């Protein structure tokens, strides 16, 4: 159980970093970079969780993008 939580937390952390990088490339205001990081972490971690539930990659990606699009 602890390994699974650690796996998801590390995945969220390491997916937030490129999201901030893309935000910097596209000149997002500095105060919005935290939201970029949070959005990237939520999207990737939800996709990863759906893939761990043996969902097809296409459906998992679609549902994760639907989730983050609804939140944003």
Rosetta constraint file for C-alpha pairs under 8 A:
AtomPair CA 1 CA 5 HARMONIC 6.45 0.50
AtomPair CA 2 CA 6 HARMONIC 6.09 0.50
AtomPair CA 3 CA 7 HARMONIC 5.99 0.50
AtomPair CA 4 CA 8 HARMONIC 6.31 0.50
AtomPair CA 5 CA 9 HARMONIC 6.13 0.50
AtomPair CA 6 CA 10 HARMONIC 6.02 0.50
AtomPair CA 7 CA 11 HARMONIC 6.08 0.50
AtomPair CA 8 CA 12 HARMONIC 6.05 0.50
AtomPair CA 8 CA 45 HARMONIC 6.42 0.50
AtomPair CA 9 CA 13 HARMONIC 6.16 0.50
AtomPair CA 10 CA 14 HARMONIC 6.06 0.50
AtomPair CA 11 CA 15 HARMONIC 5.98 0.50
AtomPair CA 11 CA 41 HARMONIC 7.63 0.50
AtomPair CA 11 CA 44 HARMONIC 7.69 0.50
AtomPair CA 11 CA 45 HARMONIC 6.56 0.50
AtomPair CA 12 CA 16 HARMONIC 6.16 0.50
AtomPair CA 12 CA 40 HARMONIC 7.77 0.50
AtomPair CA 12 CA 41 HARMONIC 4.41 0.50
AtomPair CA 12 CA 42 HARMONIC 6.99 0.50
AtomPair CA 12 CA 44 HARMONIC 6.87 0.50
AtomPair CA 12 CA 45 HARMONIC 5.70 0.50
AtomPair CA 13 CA 17 HARMONIC 6.86 0.50
AtomPair CA 13 CA 41 HARMONIC 6.62 0.50
AtomPair CA 14 CA 18 HARMONIC 7.53 0.50
AtomPair CA 14 CA 41 HARMONIC 7.92 0.50
AtomPair CA 15 CA 19 HARMONIC 6.66 0.50
AtomPair CA 15 CA 37 HARMONIC 7.83 0.50
AtomPair CA 15 CA 40 HARMONIC 6.02 0.50
AtomPair CA 15 CA 41 HARMONIC 5.40 0.50
AtomPair CA 15 CA 44 HARMONIC 6.55 0.50
AtomPair CA 16 CA 20 HARMONIC 6.33 0.50
AtomPair CA 16 CA 36 HARMONIC 7.53 0.50
AtomPair CA 16 CA 37 HARMONIC 4.33 0.50
AtomPair CA 16 CA 38 HARMONIC 6.52 0.50
AtomPair CA 16 CA 39 HARMONIC 7.70 0.50
AtomPair CA 16 CA 40 HARMONIC 5.17 0.50
AtomPair CA 16 CA 41 HARMONIC 4.95 0.50
AtomPair CA 17 CA 21 HARMONIC 6.32 0.50
AtomPair CA 17 CA 37 HARMONIC 6.67 0.50
AtomPair CA 18 CA 22 HARMONIC 6.13 0.50
AtomPair CA 18 CA 40 HARMONIC 7.98 0.50
AtomPair CA 19 CA 23 HARMONIC 6.22 0.50
AtomPair CA 19 CA 36 HARMONIC 5.88 0.50
AtomPair CA 19 CA 37 HARMONIC 5.47 0.50
AtomPair CA 19 CA 39 HARMONIC 7.85 0.50
AtomPair CA 19 CA 40 HARMONIC 5.36 0.50
AtomPair CA 20 CA 24 HARMONIC 6.19 0.50
AtomPair CA 20 CA 33 HARMONIC 5.84 0.50
AtomPair CA 20 CA 34 HARMONIC 7.66 0.50
AtomPair CA 20 CA 36 HARMONIC 5.85 0.50
AtomPair CA 20 CA 37 HARMONIC 5.45 0.50
AtomPair CA 21 CA 25 HARMONIC 6.27 0.50
AtomPair CA 22 CA 26 HARMONIC 6.21 0.50
AtomPair CA 23 CA 27 HARMONIC 6.15 0.50
AtomPair CA 23 CA 28 HARMONIC 5.19 0.50
AtomPair CA 23 CA 33 HARMONIC 6.46 0.50
AtomPair CA 23 CA 36 HARMONIC 6.69 0.50
AtomPair CA 24 CA 28 HARMONIC 5.86 0.50
AtomPair CA 24 CA 33 HARMONIC 7.82 0.50
AtomPair CA 28 CA 32 HARMONIC 6.59 0.50
AtomPair CA 28 CA 33 HARMONIC 6.80 0.50
AtomPair CA 29 CA 33 HARMONIC 6.83 0.50
AtomPair CA 32 CA 36 HARMONIC 6.47 0.50
AtomPair CA 33 CA 37 HARMONIC 6.23 0.50
AtomPair CA 34 CA 38 HARMONIC 6.23 0.50
AtomPair CA 35 CA 39 HARMONIC 5.95 0.50
AtomPair CA 36 CA 40 HARMONIC 6.11 0.50
AtomPair CA 37 CA 41 HARMONIC 6.13 0.50
AtomPair CA 38 CA 42 HARMONIC 6.10 0.50
AtomPair CA 39 CA 43 HARMONIC 6.03 0.50
AtomPair CA 39 CA 68 HARMONIC 6.59 0.50
AtomPair CA 39 CA 72 HARMONIC 7.79 0.50
AtomPair CA 40 CA 44 HARMONIC 6.09 0.50
AtomPair CA 41 CA 45 HARMONIC 5.88 0.50
AtomPair CA 42 CA 46 HARMONIC 5.93 0.50
AtomPair CA 42 CA 68 HARMONIC 7.15 0.50
AtomPair CA 43 CA 47 HARMONIC 6.23 0.50
AtomPair CA 43 CA 64 HARMONIC 5.39 0.50
AtomPair CA 43 CA 65 HARMONIC 6.51 0.50
AtomPair CA 43 CA 67 HARMONIC 7.32 0.50
AtomPair CA 43 CA 68 HARMONIC 5.79 0.50
AtomPair CA 44 CA 48 HARMONIC 6.06 0.50
AtomPair CA 44 CA 64 HARMONIC 7.32 0.50
AtomPair CA 45 CA 49 HARMONIC 6.06 0.50
AtomPair CA 46 CA 50 HARMONIC 6.18 0.50
AtomPair CA 46 CA 64 HARMONIC 5.75 0.50
AtomPair CA 47 CA 51 HARMONIC 6.18 0.50
AtomPair CA 47 CA 60 HARMONIC 5.39 0.50
AtomPair CA 47 CA 61 HARMONIC 5.75 0.50
AtomPair CA 47 CA 63 HARMONIC 7.52 0.50
AtomPair CA 47 CA 64 HARMONIC 5.21 0.50
AtomPair CA 48 CA 52 HARMONIC 6.17 0.50
AtomPair CA 48 CA 60 HARMONIC 7.93 0.50
AtomPair CA 49 CA 53 HARMONIC 6.45 0.50
AtomPair CA 50 CA 54 HARMONIC 6.86 0.50
AtomPair CA 50 CA 55 HARMONIC 5.82 0.50
AtomPair CA 50 CA 60 HARMONIC 5.49 0.50
AtomPair CA 51 CA 55 HARMONIC 5.13 0.50
AtomPair CA 51 CA 56 HARMONIC 6.82 0.50
AtomPair CA 51 CA 57 HARMONIC 6.49 0.50
AtomPair CA 51 CA 60 HARMONIC 6.20 0.50
AtomPair CA 55 CA 59 HARMONIC 6.74 0.50
AtomPair CA 55 CA 60 HARMONIC 6.08 0.50
AtomPair CA 56 CA 60 HARMONIC 6.14 0.50
AtomPair CA 57 CA 61 HARMONIC 5.99 0.50
AtomPair CA 58 CA 62 HARMONIC 6.14 0.50
AtomPair CA 59 CA 63 HARMONIC 6.07 0.50
AtomPair CA 60 CA 64 HARMONIC 6.09 0.50
AtomPair CA 61 CA 65 HARMONIC 6.10 0.50
AtomPair CA 62 CA 66 HARMONIC 6.04 0.50
AtomPair CA 63 CA 67 HARMONIC 6.07 0.50
AtomPair CA 64 CA 68 HARMONIC 6.28 0.50
AtomPair CA 65 CA 69 HARMONIC 5.88 0.50
AtomPair CA 66 CA 70 HARMONIC 6.09 0.50
AtomPair CA 67 CA 71 HARMONIC 6.27 0.50
AtomPair CA 68 CA 72 HARMONIC 5.94 0.50
